[in-house]
Amino acid sequence: MLRRTLLAGLAALSLALPAQALPAQALPGRAESDPEMWRAAEAMAASIEAPRIPDRGFDPARFGGRADGRSDARPAIQKAIDAAHRAGGGRVTLSPGVWFSRGPVRLKSHVELRVEAGATLLFSPEPDDYLPPVKTRWEGTEVYTYSPFIYAAGVEDVAITGGGVIDGNAQSRFHAWHNLAEPDFQRLRRMGFEGVPVAQRRFGKGTHLRPPLIQVFGGKRVRLEGFTARNSPFWVNHLVYADEVVVRGITVDSHFPNNDGVDVESSTRVLIENSRFRTGDDSVVIKSGRDLDGRRIGRPSAWVLVRGNDMGGEDGIALGSEMSGGVHDVFFTDNVLRKGLSAIRFKANLDRGGTVERVRVRNMTVEDFGTLFWFQLNYPGELGGNFPSTYRDIVFENFKVGGAGTFFEAHAPAQAPLKDVVLRNIVVREAKVPWVLENVERLTLESVVLGGQRFDGELKAQVVGSAR
């Protein structure tokens, strides 16, 4: 088996490293690396422009809306948004109560949708309410399909705020589509892989691609702040082609399949901070499109800062696997990762292409994960591509970790090995498996302590032949 071969090779390799027994509490402090990069990230976050929204209010109740949880408030909410937009902008406020929406809410430029504490925006459980199809991106491929529940397309200066709840509905029929979507998913993937025109990619009634709860599809100056998101049918907060974005103080408590907390896709100048994630998938993930579709559009995700968050999902932070447009200058700092399958999971495959570089992750508190660092660059592809992805120039430093089943696992294709990864000042109380490596170059360890034993040095691994 390949895994056994890799483990055996690593056992010999790890013994060649300079190592010494060292109590975890005695680990010396290290000055942070790349101070100029971190200063640039902080300056970027501080310079993000706030949405330009006039201070005037629009009440859906004045358009006939009732927060009784039964009558359809969507027409009134939409009329209030449209009126605010026509007036040059303003705030649409949902007061305490349950506002039931039989279909999507379309957010428009210069409008803030405020869901006050005590208010719930509850969406209909019926998929037909989210037709006709709209243009969106579904797992990295552009398509016309079911509308996101809150959909903001081609907007400037928008916000969703308040201390209330945005609820995708635990009874939604979309939730069962997780087990029905595979044929449509594969058909769409092949359309994107082969370059079928987007106008011909229509997945309406009779298909099973679940929509996200909230999506910005092309936007500038966006703010998501303060609300709680629940029961999303798919990804929860999806930012596509968005620039100048702040996500602050939100709570995501959504545990259905593929419930990523925030997906940053082909977006730039993004700050995600002081939020709480309890999710059925990744807490925060950075993407930039899938396969030929992502490479054709060619919009990377860049200059993203994620700080001060409490993350408790299946995975903590992730990049990819849809990263064909590239990812660069991404920073994670001072986050807490709770428990799950993998704390750090970076993905790609031979269908993707794309380059991921200049990623910095520091000052992380991690409780207990099956795998601490997982570079899954052999993620299932299945379409027969030969477009190796490049992951390089990545630094992890100042980690305090409870337990990990596997400390560091990496699988990369031979033609595009994982390169130039630094692990610095990392303390793990217990790790059952130290390393599993396949095609890795220049993995540098500086003050890495696993179970009281310290390692410093460089690891390299190349798989020759079938390794069976």
C-alpha positions as CSV (number, residue, x, y, z in Angstrom):
1,M,0.0,0.0,0.0
2,L,1.2,3.5,-0.8
3,R,0.5,4.9,2.6
4,R,2.5,2.1,4.3
5,T,5.5,2.8,2.0
6,L,5.4,6.5,2.7
7,L,5.2,6.0,6.4
8,A,8.1,3.5,6.3
9,G,10.3,6.0,4.4
10,L,9.3,8.8,6.7
11,A,10.3,6.8,9.8
12,A,13.9,6.6,8.5
13,L,13.9,10.1,7.3
14,S,12.6,11.6,10.5
15,L,15.4,9.9,12.5
16,A,17.9,11.7,10.3
17,L,16.7,15.1,11.6
18,P,18.4,16.8,14.5
19,A,16.1,15.9,17.3
20,Q,16.0,16.2,21.1
21,A,13.6,15.6,23.9
22,L,12.1,18.9,24.9
23,P,9.2,19.6,27.2
24,A,6.5,21.5,25.3
25,Q,6.5,24.4,27.8
26,A,10.2,25.0,27.2
27,L,9.9,25.8,23.5
28,P,11.7,29.0,22.9
29,G,9.8,31.9,21.4
30,R,10.6,33.0,17.9
31,A,10.1,36.3,16.2
32,E,7.5,36.2,13.5
33,S,8.7,35.8,9.9
34,D,7.8,38.1,7.0
35,P,7.0,41.1,9.2
36,E,6.6,43.3,6.0
37,M,4.1,40.8,4.6
38,W,2.0,40.9,7.8
39,R,2.2,44.7,7.9
40,A,0.9,44.8,4.3
41,A,-2.0,42.5,5.2
42,E,-3.0,44.6,8.2
43,A,-2.7,47.8,6.1
44,M,-4.9,46.2,3.4
45,A,-7.6,45.3,5.9
46,A,-7.6,48.8,7.4
47,S,-8.0,50.4,4.0
48,I,-11.0,48.4,2.9
49,E,-13.8,50.9,2.0
50,A,-17.1,50.6,3.8
51,P,-20.3,50.4,1.7
52,R,-21.7,53.8,0.8
53,I,-25.3,53.5,2.0
54,P,-27.4,56.6,2.8
55,D,-28.8,56.8,6.3
56,R,-32.5,56.4,5.6
57,G,-34.9,53.6,6.4
58,F,-37.4,51.5,4.5
59,D,-39.9,49.4,6.4
60,P,-41.3,46.3,4.7
61,A,-44.4,46.6,6.9
62,R,-45.2,49.8,5.0
63,F,-45.4,47.7,1.8
64,G,-47.8,45.1,3.4
65,G,-45.2,42.7,5.0
66,R,-46.0,40.9,8.2
67,A,-43.6,39.1,10.5
68,D,-46.1,36.4,11.5
69,G,-44.1,33.4,10.2
70,R,-47.0,32.3,7.9
71,S,-47.8,34.9,5.3
72,D,-45.4,35.5,2.4
73,A,-43.4,38.6,3.3
74,R,-41.1,38.3,0.3
75,P,-43.1,40.8,-2.0
76,A,-43.0,43.4,0.7
77,I,-39.3,42.9,1.5
78,Q,-38.4,43.1,-2.2
79,K,-40.6,46.2,-2.7
80,A,-38.7,47.9,0.2
81,I,-35.3,46.9,-1.3
82,D,-36.4,48.2,-4.7
83,A,-37.7,51.5,-3.3
84,A,-34.4,52.0,-1.4
85,H,-32.5,51.3,-4.6
86,R,-34.5,53.8,-6.6
87,A,-34.1,56.4,-4.0
88,G,-30.3,56.1,-4.2
89,G,-30.0,53.7,-1.3
90,G,-31.0,53.1,2.3
91,R,-31.6,50.5,5.0
92,V,-34.3,47.9,4.9
93,T,-35.0,46.7,8.4
94,L,-36.7,43.5,9.5
95,S,-38.1,44.1,12.9
96,P,-38.5,41.3,15.6
97,G,-40.7,38.4,14.4
98,V,-40.5,35.7,11.7
99,W,-40.4,37.1,8.1
100,F,-41.3,34.2,5.8
101,S,-39.9,34.5,2.3
102,R,-41.4,32.3,-0.5
103,G,-38.4,32.5,-2.7
104,P,-35.2,34.5,-3.0
105,V,-34.5,38.0,-1.8
106,R,-32.6,40.1,-4.4
107,L,-30.3,42.6,-2.8
108,K,-29.4,45.7,-4.9
109,S,-26.8,48.4,-4.9
110,H,-26.6,50.9,-2.0
111,V,-28.9,48.9,0.1
112,E,-28.4,47.4,3.6
113,L,-30.6,44.5,4.7
114,R,-30.8,44.7,8.5
115,V,-32.2,41.7,10.4
116,E,-32.7,43.0,13.9
117,A,-32.1,41.0,17.0
118,G,-35.3,39.0,17.6
119,A,-36.0,38.8,13.9
120,T,-35.8,35.7,11.7
121,L,-35.8,35.7,7.9
122,L,-37.1,32.2,7.2
123,F,-37.0,30.9,3.7
124,S,-39.5,28.6,1.9
125,P,-38.7,24.9,1.8
126,E,-39.9,24.4,-1.8
127,P,-37.2,24.3,-4.5
128,D,-39.6,25.6,-7.2
129,D,-39.7,28.9,-5.3
130,Y,-36.1,29.5,-6.3
131,L,-36.7,29.4,-10.1
132,P,-36.2,30.7,-12.7
133,P,-32.5,30.0,-12.9
134,V,-30.0,32.7,-12.3
135,K,-26.3,33.0,-13.3
136,T,-24.1,31.8,-10.5
137,R,-21.0,29.7,-9.8
138,W,-21.6,26.2,-8.5
139,E,-18.5,24.6,-7.0
140,G,-16.3,26.7,-9.2
141,T,-18.2,26.4,-12.5
142,E,-20.4,29.1,-14.0
143,V,-24.0,28.0,-14.6
144,Y,-27.7,29.0,-14.7
145,T,-29.4,27.2,-11.8
146,Y,-31.5,27.7,-8.7
147,S,-31.2,31.1,-7.1
148,P,-29.2,31.6,-3.9
149,F,-31.7,32.5,-1.1
150,I,-30.2,36.0,-0.7
151,Y,-28.7,36.9,-4.1
152,A,-26.7,40.1,-4.9
153,A,-25.5,40.2,-8.5
154,G,-23.4,42.9,-10.0
155,V,-23.8,45.2,-7.0
156,E,-21.9,48.0,-5.3
157,D,-22.3,49.1,-1.7
158,V,-24.4,46.4,-0.1
159,A,-24.6,45.1,3.5
160,I,-26.4,42.4,5.4
161,T,-26.3,43.2,9.1
162,G,-28.1,42.9,12.5
163,G,-28.3,40.5,15.4
164,G,-31.1,38.4,13.9
165,V,-31.2,35.0,12.1
166,I,-31.2,34.1,8.5
167,D,-32.6,30.6,8.3
168,G,-32.6,28.4,5.2
169,N,-35.2,26.2,6.9
170,A,-34.4,22.8,8.5
171,Q,-37.4,21.4,6.5
172,S,-36.1,22.5,3.1
173,R,-36.4,19.9,0.4
174,F,-33.0,21.0,-0.9
175,H,-31.3,19.2,2.0
176,A,-32.2,15.8,0.5
177,W,-30.6,16.7,-2.8
178,H,-27.1,16.0,-1.5
179,N,-27.7,12.4,-2.4
180,L,-29.3,13.2,-5.8
181,A,-26.8,15.8,-7.3
182,E,-24.0,13.6,-8.6
183,P,-25.3,13.2,-12.2
184,D,-25.9,16.9,-12.6
185,F,-22.6,17.7,-10.8
186,Q,-20.6,15.6,-13.2
187,R,-22.5,16.9,-16.2
188,L,-21.7,20.5,-15.2
189,R,-18.1,19.7,-14.4
190,R,-17.6,18.3,-17.9
191,M,-19.3,21.3,-19.5
192,G,-16.8,23.5,-17.7
193,F,-13.9,21.3,-18.5
194,E,-14.8,21.2,-22.2
195,G,-15.7,24.9,-22.5
196,V,-19.4,24.6,-23.3
197,P,-20.8,28.2,-23.5
198,V,-22.2,29.3,-20.1
199,A,-25.6,30.2,-21.7
200,Q,-26.0,26.5,-22.6
201,R,-25.4,25.4,-19.0
202,R,-29.0,25.5,-17.7
203,F,-29.9,23.4,-14.7
204,G,-33.5,24.2,-13.7
205,K,-36.5,22.1,-12.7
206,G,-35.7,18.4,-12.6
207,T,-32.0,19.0,-11.7
208,H,-30.5,18.9,-8.2
209,L,-27.8,21.5,-7.7
210,R,-28.4,23.0,-4.2
211,P,-28.1,26.8,-3.9
212,P,-26.1,28.7,-1.2
213,L,-27.8,30.7,1.5
214,I,-26.2,34.0,0.7
215,Q,-24.2,34.8,-2.5
216,V,-22.6,38.0,-3.8
217,F,-22.0,37.4,-7.5
218,G,-19.9,40.4,-8.6
219,G,-19.8,43.1,-6.0
220,K,-17.7,46.0,-4.6
221,R,-17.8,47.3,-1.0
222,V,-19.6,44.5,0.7
223,R,-20.3,44.0,4.5
224,L,-21.7,41.0,6.3
225,E,-21.9,41.6,10.0
226,G,-23.6,40.5,13.1
227,F,-26.2,38.0,11.9
228,T,-26.6,34.3,12.5
229,A,-27.0,31.9,9.6
230,R,-28.6,28.5,10.0
231,N,-29.8,25.5,7.9
232,S,-28.2,26.4,4.6
233,P,-28.9,24.1,1.7
234,F,-25.3,24.4,0.5
235,W,-22.4,26.8,1.1
236,V,-23.5,29.5,3.6
237,N,-21.8,32.8,2.7
238,H,-20.4,32.7,-0.9
239,L,-18.4,35.6,-2.2
240,V,-17.8,35.4,-6.0
241,Y,-16.0,38.2,-8.0
242,A,-16.2,40.5,-4.9
243,D,-13.8,43.2,-3.9
244,E,-13.5,45.2,-0.7
245,V,-15.4,42.9,1.6
246,V,-15.7,42.8,5.4
247,V,-17.2,39.8,7.2
248,R,-17.3,40.6,10.9
249,G,-19.0,39.2,14.0
250,I,-21.3,36.7,12.2
251,T,-22.3,33.3,13.5
252,V,-22.7,30.3,11.3
253,D,-24.4,27.3,12.9
254,S,-25.3,25.1,10.0
255,H,-24.5,21.4,9.8
256,F,-25.9,20.0,6.6
257,P,-23.5,18.6,3.9
258,N,-21.2,21.1,2.2
259,N,-22.1,23.8,4.7
260,D,-18.9,25.9,4.4
261,G,-19.0,28.9,6.6
262,V,-17.5,31.5,4.2
263,D,-16.3,30.7,0.7
264,V,-14.1,33.4,-0.8
265,E,-13.9,32.7,-4.5
266,S,-12.1,34.9,-7.1
267,S,-12.4,37.8,-4.7
268,T,-9.8,40.3,-3.4
269,R,-9.3,42.6,-0.4
270,V,-11.3,40.5,2.0
271,L,-11.3,40.7,5.8
272,I,-13.0,37.9,7.9
273,E,-12.8,38.5,11.6
274,N,-14.3,37.9,15.0
275,S,-16.8,35.3,13.8
276,R,-18.0,31.9,15.1
277,F,-18.3,28.9,12.8
278,R,-20.0,25.6,13.6
279,T,-20.3,24.0,10.2
280,G,-20.9,20.8,8.3
281,D,-17.7,21.4,6.2
282,D,-14.9,24.0,6.1
283,S,-15.2,27.0,8.3
284,V,-13.4,29.4,5.9
285,V,-12.2,28.4,2.5
286,I,-10.4,30.2,-0.4
287,K,-11.2,29.3,-4.0
288,S,-10.9,30.7,-7.5
289,G,-12.8,28.5,-10.0
290,R,-12.7,25.0,-11.4
291,D,-10.7,23.5,-14.3
292,L,-10.8,25.2,-17.7
293,D,-13.7,27.5,-16.5
294,G,-11.6,28.8,-13.7
295,R,-8.5,29.2,-15.9
296,R,-10.5,30.9,-18.7
297,I,-11.9,33.5,-16.3
298,G,-8.5,33.8,-14.6
299,R,-9.6,35.7,-11.5
300,P,-7.5,34.8,-8.5
301,S,-8.4,35.2,-4.8
302,A,-5.9,37.6,-3.3
303,W,-5.2,39.7,-0.3
304,V,-7.4,37.9,2.2
305,L,-7.0,38.3,6.0
306,V,-8.8,35.9,8.3
307,R,-8.3,36.7,12.0
308,G,-9.7,36.3,15.5
309,N,-12.3,33.6,14.6
310,D,-13.6,30.6,16.5
311,M,-13.8,27.7,14.0
312,G,-15.5,24.4,14.6
313,G,-16.3,22.6,11.4
314,E,-15.5,19.3,9.7
315,D,-12.4,21.1,8.5
316,G,-11.0,24.4,9.9
317,I,-9.4,26.4,7.1
318,A,-9.0,25.3,3.5
319,L,-7.8,26.3,0.1
320,G,-9.3,24.7,-3.1
321,S,-9.9,22.3,-4.5
322,E,-11.4,24.8,-7.0
323,M,-8.4,27.1,-7.3
324,S,-7.7,27.1,-11.0
325,G,-7.6,30.9,-11.2
326,G,-4.9,31.1,-8.6
327,V,-4.6,32.1,-5.0
328,H,-2.0,34.4,-3.5
329,D,-1.3,36.6,-0.5
330,V,-3.6,34.9,2.0
331,F,-3.2,35.4,5.8
332,F,-4.7,33.6,8.8
333,T,-3.8,34.8,12.3
334,D,-5.0,34.4,15.8
335,N,-7.8,31.9,15.1
336,V,-9.0,29.0,17.3
337,L,-9.7,25.7,15.6
338,R,-11.8,23.2,17.6
339,K,-12.2,19.6,16.5
340,G,-12.8,17.8,13.2
341,L,-11.2,15.9,10.4
342,S,-8.5,18.3,9.3
343,A,-7.4,21.6,10.8
344,I,-5.6,22.9,7.6
345,R,-6.6,21.3,4.3
346,F,-5.3,22.5,1.0
347,K,-6.5,20.7,-2.2
348,A,-6.0,20.4,-5.9
349,N,-5.8,17.8,-8.7
350,L,-4.6,17.3,-12.3
351,D,-7.8,18.8,-13.7
352,R,-7.2,22.2,-12.0
353,G,-4.0,24.0,-12.9
354,G,-3.5,27.2,-11.0
355,T,-0.9,28.5,-8.6
356,V,-1.2,29.0,-4.8
357,E,1.6,31.0,-3.2
358,R,2.4,33.4,-0.4
359,V,0.2,31.9,2.2
360,R,0.9,32.7,5.9
361,V,-0.7,31.1,8.9
362,R,0.3,32.1,12.4
363,N,-0.7,32.2,16.1
364,M,-3.2,29.4,16.0
365,T,-4.7,27.5,18.9
366,V,-5.8,24.0,17.8
367,E,-7.7,21.5,19.9
368,D,-7.9,18.0,18.3
369,F,-8.1,17.0,14.6
370,G,-7.6,13.8,12.7
371,T,-5.0,15.5,10.6
372,L,-3.3,18.8,11.5
373,F,-1.8,19.7,8.0
374,W,-3.2,18.0,4.9
375,F,-2.0,18.9,1.4
376,Q,-4.4,16.8,-0.7
377,L,-3.1,17.8,-4.1
378,N,-4.3,14.4,-5.5
379,Y,-7.9,15.3,-4.8
380,P,-10.3,13.2,-7.0
381,G,-10.3,14.6,-10.5
382,E,-11.7,11.9,-12.9
383,L,-11.7,14.0,-16.1
384,G,-8.3,13.1,-17.3
385,G,-6.7,16.5,-17.2
386,N,-2.9,17.1,-17.1
387,F,-2.8,20.5,-15.6
388,P,-0.7,20.2,-12.4
389,S,-1.3,22.8,-9.7
390,T,1.5,24.6,-7.9
391,Y,1.5,25.1,-4.2
392,R,4.6,26.9,-2.9
393,D,5.9,29.5,-0.4
394,I,3.7,28.7,2.6
395,V,4.6,29.3,6.2
396,F,2.9,28.0,9.3
397,E,4.2,29.3,12.6
398,N,3.3,29.7,16.3
399,F,0.8,26.8,16.7
400,K,-0.3,25.3,20.0
401,V,-2.0,22.0,19.4
402,G,-3.7,19.5,21.6
403,G,-3.8,16.3,19.6
404,A,-3.6,15.1,16.0
405,G,-3.9,11.7,14.5
406,T,-1.5,12.7,11.7
407,F,0.7,15.7,12.1
408,F,1.6,16.5,8.4
409,E,0.3,14.6,5.3
410,A,1.0,15.7,1.7
411,H,0.4,14.0,-1.6
412,A,1.4,15.9,-4.8
413,P,1.9,14.7,-8.4
414,A,5.5,14.0,-9.3
415,Q,5.5,16.7,-12.0
416,A,4.4,19.4,-9.5
417,P,5.7,18.6,-6.1
418,L,4.7,20.6,-3.0
419,K,7.5,23.1,-2.5
420,D,8.9,25.5,0.1
421,V,6.7,24.9,3.1
422,V,8.0,26.1,6.5
423,L,6.7,24.8,9.9
424,R,8.1,27.0,12.7
425,N,7.5,27.1,16.4
426,I,4.8,24.5,16.5
427,V,4.0,22.5,19.6
428,V,1.8,19.4,19.5
429,R,1.0,17.5,22.7
430,E,0.4,14.3,20.9
431,A,0.6,13.1,17.3
432,K,0.1,9.4,16.4
433,V,1.6,9.6,12.9
434,P,4.3,12.3,12.3
435,W,4.6,12.5,8.5
436,V,3.2,11.0,5.4
437,L,4.9,12.5,2.3
438,E,4.5,12.0,-1.4
439,N,6.5,14.3,-3.8
440,V,7.5,17.1,-1.4
441,E,10.5,19.4,-1.7
442,R,12.0,21.7,0.9
443,L,9.7,21.1,3.8
444,T,11.6,23.0,6.6
445,L,11.1,22.3,10.3
446,E,12.1,24.9,12.8
447,S,11.4,24.2,16.5
448,V,8.6,21.6,15.8
449,V,7.8,19.7,19.0
450,L,5.8,16.5,18.7
451,G,5.0,14.8,22.0
452,G,7.9,16.5,23.7
453,Q,10.5,15.7,21.0
454,R,11.9,18.6,19.0
455,F,12.7,18.5,15.3
456,D,14.7,20.9,13.2
457,G,15.7,20.3,9.6
458,E,14.5,19.7,6.1
459,L,12.4,16.9,4.7
460,K,12.1,15.7,1.1
461,A,10.2,12.8,-0.3
462,Q,9.8,11.5,-3.8
463,V,7.8,8.4,-4.7
464,V,9.5,6.2,-7.3
465,G,7.5,3.6,-9.2
466,S,4.1,2.3,-8.2
467,A,5.0,2.0,-4.4
468,R,2.6,-0.9,-4.1
